[in-house]
Amino acid sequence: MENLAHDLTLGLDSAAFAYELGFICDEWQAIVLRSNSKRLLLNCSRQSGKSSTAAILALHETLYHAKSLVLLISPSLRQSNELFRKVTDYSNKLSTKPKLLEDNKLSCTFENKSRIVSLPSSEATIRGFSGANLIIEDESARVSDDLYRAIRPMLAVTNGRLILMSTPFGKRGHFYQEWSEGEEWEKIQIKADDCPRISKEFLESEKRSLGDWWFKQEYMCEFMDSVDSAFRTEEIKRMFEEDVEQWEL
């Protein structure tokens, strides 16, 4: 009976499940793991732990929801392989290792018929899937807008969850648009100085080495204009504003 209660707790609480894997959550990671939002947007610094959090979410979804389909979308095959490797690493840490019906470098099928599939950013590859319960788009700022538009309909029948997570990559693309204008999202921003594993001394050194522009983008989660832009985004937007002061000649 005690084991049943413990397993029920893990099934209902993804943060408790993470702790069972030996993963000590930061406060924001616990919030993400426990979130029920259908649309979750994570604007996170490099090395903040977003990929590990996503991997645990993916594993939890497949273990506790039979016949579910989880898609992990990444900009490249290498990144897809890395994210999926985190999933398998956490799976191997379970006290009772789940049985697998299929297992390869980029996908697996569990005994309960749930699947995790990790895919590179290719619209042609993605379109073969449907009925996803959870889609996690890693490094979303570098994933094409066409692919983003292609994955959203996959959640229509299941009413599944969509998570976009990334470090900013300029004021362009769907990640920037959803962060700045999207109203359906739960939005979480984690700067490098919010992460207890990144020291103040390291960040000071990075700022000196990278310069202000790169430092703000990579570590402070700021959407920066391109270094070679002739005009800033704010200046361009003001050109199209209707509420403009008229000058009398």
Summary of the structure (lengths in Angstrom):
residues: 249
radius of gyration: 20.2
end to end distance: 85.1
largest distance: 85.1
contacts: 719
relative contact order: 0.15
helix: 45%
strand: 17%
